[in-house]
Each structure stands twice: as C-alpha cells, then as structure tokens.
Amino acid sequence: MIAVNARATFSPEGPFKLTAIERRELQPHDILIEIKYAGICHSDIHTARGEWGPVEYPLVPGHEIAGIVAQVGQAVTKHAVGDRVGVGCMVDSCGHCANCHQGEEQYCLNGMTGTYGAIDKYGQYTQGGYSTHIVVTEDFVVRIPDGIELDAAAPLLCAGITTYSPLRHWGAAPGKRVAVVGLGGLGHMAVKLAHAMGAEVTVLSQSLKKKEDGLKLGADHYYATSDPETFKTLAGSFDLIVNTVSAKLDMSAYLSLLALDGTLVNVGAPAEPLSVNVFSLIGHRRSFAGSMIGGIRETQEMLDFCAEHGIAPEIEVISADRIDEAWERVLASDVRYRFVIDISTMEQGA
C-alpha cells in the first residue's frame, strides 16, 4: 500500500483533520496521480453529513480532481508520466454491461464505483481528492487540454460534465430556448456551456442579486423566481430547463414554463423527495427527467469543448486548512462560484 496525506472528516458534524490514508499498489493498468487541485462540490457535503445515506468514517471527499501523472502500471497505454489529467465522480465500473459498452459507465447496470464513499473491486473503501495522491485505473482518467489551467480544470470534472451532459443529450443549440434554475457551482457552468452551444439562455434565480454576473456569464435573460409574475410571464417559454438546485422546489410551477414537448432535467439532488402534479406534464406532452454525470468519453469531449471555446469555471482557490470554512460558505451560497483546494497546502494548519 502507498501511504499519502489527506484531509478527512470523522463524523457528520466533525471538522476536517489531517490524516494518512492508504492507496493500493499500482496494478498493471493503474495510474498514480499527484493531485494538484481538488474542487469542492455540494455533493461532498451531502455525502459526508449522511444526507444521502450511511457513511463510513473517516471519509475523504473530493471528486473534482486535477493533477499530474506520477507513475504508471506496466500495461498502461493511455497516459504517461508528466501528463496533465483529471478524475471525476467515478473511478471504475463493471465494463461489460450494455451501458458500459455504450460509453455510459455512470449508469453501469452493476453500479459504477464512486471516487469516494464506495467499495471498489479490491474490497477497499474509496477515498477522494482531498488528498495528495490517488490511484485510478487508466480507463477512468481523462486528459486535461493545455488550454485549461489545472485549478480551473478541477470543477469541470463534476460541475462541468454534470451540466454538459444534459445540454448535449437534450439538444441545446441555436434556436433552442434553455433555462437554468440556480446560479451556483453547477448553474454558472450550465449558463456558460449553453451559451457556447448557441442556445438562448435564461437564468431563473431566487433573486436578482446575481443578475449582473449571469448576464456576463452568457445569459440572455435573468428572472427572479421569488416574483410570482415570473411564472406568468414565462409560461410555456422553454424547450429545456436544467434545474441545478439541491433543494426542494415546486416542480409543477417550473414544469409550467416548458413549451410543447419541453423537458425539465434535474441535476441537483435534494435529500427530500420531489412531488409533481401529473397535469403539469400531460397538458403539453412535457417531460420531467434526471441526469447524472457523463461517461468518460463524454467527459473528455466536454474538456475539449471547454478548451476550444475558452470556457472555465469561476473559482476561488483556498488552502486545505480552510475546507470547513468553505463548506459553511457553500451552504450559505457565499461563493462565486466554486471553491478549489490547493493540495500543495495539505499540511498547512495541521
């Protein structure tokens, strides 16, 4: 085993502490990555605090990982020492089911292996990117184009692909009217990506306090959902709505904003169940859908698209001793728009 430093939480309420964890010795197709930056995702908080189910502690979160290949197994062909690479929300899948064969490993019929909080095929509990190194099989490592800085690349591995995938799947393009619910870590990426795809983009946010940001990011329109007139004004307006909010919303009200054959896609994942009035769907042949991340092939496509179009998340880089503070600020929506941990500071404040 390979001992590496990490920041872990030891209970749902507990602060992060510097600790040592073990990574497996390299198997023939494995890659050892020296992590340079790790993004902070709202999913980290949901998971670590037990809001999505039981958790085994200590837990090292982090599934937005950007770094440099430090060592490769003897059979590795896709990456070499020194390459700039990334790892997202999954580190393995069965590889032989119908979905895996289609390049949709995130929907593996036998269950993909999460980057943290999962049991891998070696029987080990996976630990994430709030650490100095990680070992991942080469098929789940993507190449970071030279046009994207490593710190900015990290959030693309979750926030980027989580919004890119539904936009591509449901056809965001010129002539399409796309609404983005929420302008946070996911929402601001959805705006940038939908704009680059040529869609007409509208932000639906609780208030207008981020309107100037939204328009700068590429939105054509910006409305406050706290104003009841918004739902009257925009009724039947959109071909696609991407809901990025991880909180319980009145989904029937948002469905009323869809045009004929429109789709509302949920990428935010609130802990509470969401209810829908079926008449919100059948009246205009609307669809209420969900989307997770993308497969490895699509994740690489997203990175290449971002490099081509000069797209990067808006980030605030922090030292590792500020993770607890950053989490509280995420919960308070006090970040524009993604925290990224500088892993070189891992031992700072220990």
C-alpha positions in Angstrom: 0.0 0.0 0.0 1.0 3.6 -0.6 0.6 6.0 2.3 -0.5 9.5 1.4 -1.7 12.6 3.3 -5.3 13.7 3.2 -7.9 15.8 4.9 -10.7 13.7 6.3 -13.9 14.2 8.3 -14.6 11.7 11.1 -18.3 12.4 11.8 -21.2 14.1 10.2 -20.6 17.3 12.2 -16.8 16.9 12.5 -14.1 19.3 11.3 -11.6 18.2 8.8 -8.3 16.8 10.2 -5.0 16.0 8.5 -4.6 12.2 8.4 -2.8 9.5 6.4 -4.7 7.1 4.1 -3.5 4.2 2.0 -3.7 3.9 -1.7 -3.3 0.5 -3.4 -0.1 -0.5 -5.1 -0.3 0.0 -8.8 -1.9 -2.8 -10.8 -0.9 -3.2 -14.5 -3.5 -0.7 -15.7 -3.3 1.7 -12.8 -2.1 5.3 -12.7 -0.7 7.2 -9.7 -1.7 10.8 -9.8 -0.2 13.6 -7.8 -3.2 15.8 -7.1 -2.6 19.5 -7.6 -6.2 20.8 -7.1 -9.5 19.4 -5.9 -12.8 21.2 -6.2 -15.4 21.3 -3.5 -18.8 20.1 -4.6 -22.1 20.3 -2.8 -22.3 16.5 -3.1 -19.3 16.3 -0.8 -21.3 17.9 1.9 -24.5 15.9 1.3 -22.4 12.7 1.5 -20.2 13.5 4.4 -23.1 14.6 6.5 -25.1 11.4 5.9 -27.8 13.1 3.9 -27.7 10.6 1.1 -27.3 7.5 3.2 -25.0 5.9 5.8 -21.3 6.8 5.6 -18.2 5.0 6.8 -15.8 7.4 8.6 -13.2 8.7 8.3 -14.2 10.0 4.9 -12.0 11.9 2.4 -14.4 13.6 -0.1 -13.5 15.1 -3.4 -14.4 14.1 -7.0 -13.2 17.1 -8.9 -9.5 16.1 -9.2 -6.8 17.7 -11.4 -3.2 16.6 -11.3 -0.1 15.2 -12.9 0.7 11.5 -13.6 3.4 10.5 -11.2 3.7 6.8 -12.1 2.0 4.2 -14.4 1.4 0.5 -14.3 3.3 -1.7 -16.7 0.3 -2.2 -19.1 -0.8 1.5 -19.2 -1.1 2.9 -22.7 -3.4 5.9 -22.4 -1.4 8.2 -20.2 2.3 8.8 -19.4 4.3 10.2 -16.5 4.0 14.0 -16.6 0.6 14.1 -18.3 -2.0 16.6 -17.1 -5.0 14.5 -16.1 -8.3 14.6 -14.2 -10.6 12.3 -12.3 -14.3 12.9 -11.8 -17.1 11.2 -9.8 -16.3 7.6 -10.7 -13.2 5.5 -10.7 -14.4 2.2 -12.1 -17.4 0.3 -13.5 -18.1 -3.3 -14.5 -17.0 -2.7 -18.1 -19.2 -5.4 -19.6 -22.8 -4.4 -19.2 -24.9 -2.8 -22.0 -24.5 0.7 -20.6 -20.7 0.4 -20.1 -20.4 -0.8 -23.7 -22.3 2.3 -24.9 -19.8 4.6 -23.0 -22.3 5.4 -20.3 -20.3 4.0 -17.4 -22.0 6.3 -15.0 -25.2 4.3 -15.5 -23.4 0.9 -15.1 -26.0 -1.8 -14.5 -23.9 -3.3 -11.9 -23.1 0.0 -10.2 -20.2 2.3 -11.0 -17.6 2.8 -8.3 -17.7 6.3 -6.8 -14.5 8.2 -6.3 -15.2 8.3 -2.6 -17.5 6.5 -0.2 -17.8 3.3 -2.3 -16.3 -0.2 -2.2 -14.1 -0.9 -5.1 -13.4 -4.3 -6.8 -10.5 -4.8 -4.4 -12.8 -4.6 -1.4 -11.3 -1.2 -0.4 -13.3 1.8 0.7 -12.6 4.6 -1.9 -11.3 7.9 -0.7 -11.4 11.1 -2.8 -9.4 14.1 -3.9 -8.9 16.0 -0.7 -5.5 14.2 -0.6 -2.1 14.4 -2.2 -2.3 11.3 -4.4 -4.8 8.9 -5.9 -4.6 5.6 -7.8 -7.1 5.1 -10.6 -7.4 2.6 -13.4 -6.4 4.3 -16.7 -9.8 4.0 -18.3 -11.2 6.4 -15.8 -8.6 9.1 -16.2 -9.1 11.9 -18.7 -6.7 14.2 -20.4 -6.8 17.9 -19.4 -6.1 20.0 -22.5 -3.2 22.5 -22.4 -5.6 25.4 -22.8 -7.2 24.8 -19.4 -5.3 25.7 -16.2 -5.3 22.8 -13.6 -7.0 24.8 -10.9 -9.9 25.7 -13.3 -10.0 22.2 -14.7 -10.9 20.6 -11.4 -14.6 21.7 -11.2 -15.1 20.7 -14.8 -14.8 17.0 -13.7 -18.2 17.3 -11.9 -19.9 20.7 -12.3 -18.8 20.8 -16.0 -19.8 17.3 -17.1 -23.0 17.3 -14.9 -24.3 20.3 -16.9 -22.7 19.5 -20.3 -24.3 16.0 -20.5 -28.0 17.0 -20.3 -27.4 20.0 -22.5 -25.9 17.8 -25.2 -28.4 15.0 -24.7 -31.5 17.2 -25.0 -30.1 19.2 -27.8 -29.1 22.7 -26.6 -28.3 24.5 -29.8 -29.1 27.6 -31.9 -32.9 28.1 -31.9 -33.3 26.4 -28.6 -34.6 28.2 -25.5 -32.8 27.0 -22.4 -33.5 28.0 -18.8 -31.1 27.3 -15.9 -32.5 27.2 -12.4 -30.0 28.4 -9.9 -26.7 30.3 -10.5 -24.3 28.4 -8.3 -21.4 26.0 -9.0 -23.5 23.9 -11.4 -25.7 26.7 -12.7 -22.9 29.1 -13.7 -21.3 26.3 -15.8 -24.7 25.5 -17.4 -25.0 29.1 -18.5 -21.5 29.2 -20.0 -21.9 25.9 -21.8 -25.5 26.5 -23.1 -24.4 29.9 -24.4 -21.4 28.4 -26.2 -23.7 25.8 -27.8 -25.7 28.7 -29.3 -28.9 28.4 -27.2 -30.9 31.4 -25.9 -30.2 31.2 -22.2 -32.4 32.4 -19.3 -31.4 32.2 -15.6 -34.1 31.6 -13.1 -32.8 32.5 -9.7 -34.5 33.2 -6.4 -33.5 36.9 -6.5 -31.8 39.3 -8.9 -28.7 39.8 -6.8 -26.6 37.8 -9.3 -28.2 39.2 -12.4 -25.1 41.2 -13.5 -23.0 38.0 -13.1 -25.5 35.9 -15.0 -25.5 38.3 -18.0 -21.7 38.4 -18.0 -21.5 34.6 -18.0 -23.6 34.4 -21.1 -27.3 34.6 -20.1 -29.6 36.5 -22.4 -32.3 37.0 -19.7 -32.5 36.8 -15.9 -35.6 36.5 -13.8 -36.3 36.2 -10.0 -38.4 33.2 -9.1 -39.5 34.9 -5.9 -41.6 37.2 -8.0 -44.9 35.3 -8.8 -45.2 37.3 -12.1 -42.2 35.5 -13.4 -44.1 32.2 -13.7 -47.0 34.0 -15.5 -44.6 35.9 -17.9 -42.6 32.9 -18.8 -45.4 30.2 -19.0 -44.7 27.9 -21.9 -41.4 29.6 -22.9 -38.7 27.0 -22.8 -37.6 23.9 -24.7 -35.3 22.8 -21.9 -34.9 23.6 -18.3 -31.9 22.4 -16.3 -32.5 22.5 -12.6 -29.2 22.7 -10.7 -30.7 23.4 -7.2 -30.2 20.8 -4.5 -33.3 21.9 -2.6 -37.0 21.1 -2.7 -38.8 23.3 -5.3 -42.3 23.5 -6.6 -41.6 21.3 -9.7 -45.1 21.8 -11.1 -44.6 25.5 -11.2 -41.3 25.1 -13.2 -42.9 22.5 -15.5 -45.5 25.1 -16.4 -42.6 27.1 -18.0 -42.0 24.4 -20.7 -43.2 24.6 -24.2 -44.8 21.8 -26.1 -42.5 18.7 -25.8 -40.2 20.6 -23.5 -38.1 18.8 -20.8 -37.2 19.7 -17.3 -34.0 17.9 -16.3 -33.0 17.6 -12.6 -29.2 17.6 -12.0 -29.5 19.0 -8.4 -30.1 16.2 -5.9 -32.0 17.3 -2.8 -32.3 14.9 0.1 -36.1 15.3 0.2 -38.5 13.7 -2.4 -39.9 16.0 -5.1 -43.6 15.8 -5.9 -45.1 16.6 -9.3 -48.7 17.2 -10.4 -49.3 14.9 -13.4 -51.4 17.6 -15.1 -48.2 19.7 -15.3 -46.9 17.0 -17.6 -49.7 15.8 -19.7 -51.1 19.1 -20.8 -48.3 19.9 -23.2 -46.6 16.5 -23.5 -43.8 17.7 -21.2 -41.1 15.5 -19.7 -39.6 15.5 -16.2 -36.2 13.9 -16.4 -33.0 13.4 -14.5 -29.3 13.3 -15.4 -26.2 12.4 -13.5 -22.7 12.9 -14.8 -21.4 11.8 -18.3 -19.4 8.8 -19.3 -15.6 9.0 -19.7 -15.8 9.6 -23.5 -18.3 12.5 -23.0 -16.2 13.9 -20.1 -13.2 14.1 -22.5 -15.5 15.7 -25.1 -16.6 18.3 -22.6 -13.0 19.2 -21.6 -12.0 19.5 -25.3 -15.2 21.7 -25.9 -14.2 24.0 -23.0 -10.7 24.3 -24.2 -11.9 25.1 -27.7 -14.4 27.8 -26.5 -12.3 29.2 -23.7 -14.7 28.1 -21.0 -13.6 27.7 -17.4 -15.4 27.9 -14.1 -15.2 30.9 -11.8 -13.2 29.7 -8.9 -11.8 30.7 -5.5 -8.7 28.8 -4.6 -8.3 28.1 -0.9 -5.7 26.4 1.3 -6.5 22.9 2.8 -7.0 24.3 6.3 -10.0 26.3 5.1 -12.2 23.4 4.0 -14.6 23.7 6.9 -15.0 27.4 6.3 -15.5 26.8 2.6 -18.2 24.2 3.3 -20.2 26.6 5.5 -19.9 29.3 2.8 -21.2 26.8 0.2 -24.2 26.1 2.4 -24.8 29.9 2.7 -24.4 30.4 -1.1 -21.4 32.6 -0.4 -19.1 31.5 -3.2 -18.8 32.7 -6.8 -18.8 30.0 -8.0 -16.6 27.1 -7.0 -14.1 26.5 -4.2 -10.9 24.7 -5.3 -8.4 23.4 -2.8 -4.7 23.9 -3.5 -3.4 20.5 -2.4 0.2 21.8 -2.0 -1.1 23.3 1.2 -2.3 20.0 2.6 -0.2 20.1 5.8 -0.9 23.8 6.4 -2.6 24.5 9.7 -2.3 20.8 10.8 
